[in-house]
């Protein structure tokens, strides 16, 4: 017989099955369909209810139309089982043994097929009735100590004592003994014990009776002072007896006793924080027929012990706790801060909270306990450190060259560590932790603004965060600033150039300060506009010392000034030049020019000017000269001034233009500028003096000096105003330079001249 298995069929379904025969080419028609029923699905929503008193359980489940019947199975942990069958949705199992735990499952049955078991439900039958019950009387406290044996299935036990008149007392515990308190004197109590688990209570155990001590003596009193170690007990005498014994039993089962033939005695050795039960008996037999009802009293609370404090960081507070006292009715906490702050709180439990303490302080914490009119002595003080204060007087210094910010602050009392952050507007954060009062945050991005904050910590709690200080990673000033000067009429044109700064979107500002003609009353303070280039030109008056600094700026802020470059402009031309004598012998004199190293006297000739005297004085002896052929200049390390000549009635600068040229220039249009011709390029050491032809209508000239080298040439551009001569200094030695010049008027410029090349010494 041929067969095959159909797997993974769904439970509770009916399938129509047909069989085909086939070869490599054809297959037969299918056989007649055969219906196949799969096993029913397991029951759902299984629930169990235990009837504890009747000893049976009822199992219920949801209806299942695929099942014909159901089988219930209850298995114990030892493997024993009970079962029942049903065609409905419930089934009961009777005769449950006591103290058993069961795992209940239900299966669905149909046509001889049984489903998988349902999810198990765990239940227990009623615990067995406790056995071995016994009890004894404590005559002092009028309480009964009851014991029993372990009952199977019990999780805890309950003891009930009922007096004939209906009064009752009880106790419960999970161990095998229990103390039934507060029994009446002179009464007979019936006791029974019940076992309990999560599902059921057992039936009551066998009962037993205890008769409490009789009541005879009355009007018992007891008194003690707050911090006294003895209790004074008093009573009404009895006519029958003349000897009395007072017994006090503490809640720790300690015993105090005294005796007397009168109506009082003192119980000595009483301890604080105790609850005592006191009886008076007419003899040493505490359970005799002549005894008082029990009287309960408390001594003063003891000093609280085991005081601990824990911080509440979020609200800068503390939670204090201590060992509880049986007799205390309330507690009082006092916290004294090192700055004089005093806080208190009261509590009826053994803990108390103080919030919003002063930051960075040490508080001494102590506890007292109170009951009635008595208050204990204060506990031993416990010190508590509050949350550190936030760092004060924080400052931020940004080092642009290392892109580092150094934060510093005043020490916070109680702080063991500090945290610092630098955060950008888009949330990128740098941080630094330290145990000191300064920290350096590295890796700042040049041109970015940061919010700098700090926080103190004592290892457990953190202070509040400081208010943010906003600083930018500003660019450094240019590392290299260079100043070149050349004469421009009666002034000096200084060209300031600098190295670029490695930072995005940087612009630069040049500041020039000085004292015009070295006069403290004539201060000069000029600056450029912000530019993204790396040079700027200023005309500076003659005989003026100057300081040049360059600032860099971007969105993060302005840098500090660069290292100042100092210099002095060429001297102003000497004034008031006079000529005394004749052409055979004469004295040339002039007025002083400030910041001058010396003066030169020239003879003016048709082929140029010839120096005839070099002096640091204000006069010079000459011969063979006419007054009209004499000119005087002043010089210093920056260069030589324009020449001043002797003219009757006044002294004028040789290069001063007359009205005729001004009229000619005014009549020109910009497109008429001609190309200047470089006449002289004279080298002296590493300085080059260039002269060119005057171009009508031009008010300035642009001079370009280029190194004539095969490699990438260095180029320098100078703007020259109202003169046809310029001096370029600080050139490289033994280097060939080529010069070209272009004339300018407003925004129009001529073509450049043919290059003239020279080599420095």
Secondary structure as GFF3:
##gff-version 3
##sequence-region A 1 761
A	DSSP	beta_strand	14	17	.	.	.	ID=ss1
A	DSSP	beta_strand	34	37	.	.	.	ID=ss2
A	DSSP	beta_strand	47	51	.	.	.	ID=ss3
A	DSSP	beta_strand	56	60	.	.	.	ID=ss4
A	DSSP	beta_strand	69	76	.	.	.	ID=ss5
A	DSSP	beta_strand	81	86	.	.	.	ID=ss6
A	DSSP	beta_strand	90	93	.	.	.	ID=ss7
A	DSSP	beta_strand	101	110	.	.	.	ID=ss8
A	DSSP	beta_strand	113	114	.	.	.	ID=ss9
A	DSSP	beta_strand	121	124	.	.	.	ID=ss10
A	DSSP	beta_strand	134	138	.	.	.	ID=ss11
A	DSSP	beta_strand	143	147	.	.	.	ID=ss12
A	DSSP	beta_strand	156	163	.	.	.	ID=ss13
A	DSSP	beta_strand	168	173	.	.	.	ID=ss14
A	DSSP	beta_strand	177	180	.	.	.	ID=ss15
A	DSSP	beta_strand	188	196	.	.	.	ID=ss16
A	DSSP	beta_strand	208	211	.	.	.	ID=ss17
A	DSSP	beta_strand	221	223	.	.	.	ID=ss18
A	DSSP	beta_strand	230	234	.	.	.	ID=ss19
A	DSSP	beta_strand	244	250	.	.	.	ID=ss20
A	DSSP	beta_strand	255	260	.	.	.	ID=ss21
A	DSSP	beta_strand	264	268	.	.	.	ID=ss22
A	DSSP	beta_strand	275	281	.	.	.	ID=ss23
A	DSSP	beta_strand	295	298	.	.	.	ID=ss24
A	DSSP	beta_strand	308	312	.	.	.	ID=ss25
A	DSSP	three_ten_helix	313	315	.	.	.	ID=ss26
A	DSSP	beta_strand	317	321	.	.	.	ID=ss27
A	DSSP	beta_strand	330	337	.	.	.	ID=ss28
A	DSSP	beta_strand	342	347	.	.	.	ID=ss29
A	DSSP	beta_strand	351	354	.	.	.	ID=ss30
A	DSSP	beta_strand	362	371	.	.	.	ID=ss31
A	DSSP	beta_strand	374	375	.	.	.	ID=ss32
A	DSSP	beta_strand	382	385	.	.	.	ID=ss33
A	DSSP	beta_strand	392	399	.	.	.	ID=ss34
A	DSSP	beta_strand	404	410	.	.	.	ID=ss35
A	DSSP	beta_strand	417	423	.	.	.	ID=ss36
A	DSSP	beta_strand	429	434	.	.	.	ID=ss37
A	DSSP	beta_strand	438	442	.	.	.	ID=ss38
A	DSSP	beta_strand	449	457	.	.	.	ID=ss39
A	DSSP	beta_strand	469	472	.	.	.	ID=ss40
A	DSSP	beta_strand	481	488	.	.	.	ID=ss41
A	DSSP	beta_strand	491	498	.	.	.	ID=ss42
A	DSSP	beta_strand	507	515	.	.	.	ID=ss43
A	DSSP	three_ten_helix	516	518	.	.	.	ID=ss44
A	DSSP	beta_strand	523	527	.	.	.	ID=ss45
A	DSSP	beta_strand	535	541	.	.	.	ID=ss46
A	DSSP	beta_strand	545	554	.	.	.	ID=ss47
A	DSSP	beta_strand	557	558	.	.	.	ID=ss48
A	DSSP	beta_strand	565	568	.	.	.	ID=ss49
A	DSSP	beta_strand	578	581	.	.	.	ID=ss50
A	DSSP	beta_strand	586	589	.	.	.	ID=ss51
A	DSSP	beta_strand	598	605	.	.	.	ID=ss52
A	DSSP	beta_strand	608	615	.	.	.	ID=ss53
A	DSSP	beta_strand	619	622	.	.	.	ID=ss54
A	DSSP	three_ten_helix	627	629	.	.	.	ID=ss55
A	DSSP	beta_strand	630	636	.	.	.	ID=ss56
A	DSSP	beta_strand	639	640	.	.	.	ID=ss57
A	DSSP	beta_strand	644	647	.	.	.	ID=ss58
A	DSSP	beta_strand	650	653	.	.	.	ID=ss59
A	DSSP	alpha_helix	659	667	.	.	.	ID=ss60
A	DSSP	three_ten_helix	670	672	.	.	.	ID=ss61
A	DSSP	beta_strand	678	684	.	.	.	ID=ss62
A	DSSP	beta_strand	687	692	.	.	.	ID=ss63
A	DSSP	beta_strand	700	707	.	.	.	ID=ss64
A	DSSP	beta_strand	715	721	.	.	.	ID=ss65
A	DSSP	beta_strand	725	728	.	.	.	ID=ss66
A	DSSP	beta_strand	736	745	.	.	.	ID=ss67
A	DSSP	beta_strand	748	749	.	.	.	ID=ss68
A	DSSP	beta_strand	756	759	.	.	.	ID=ss69
###
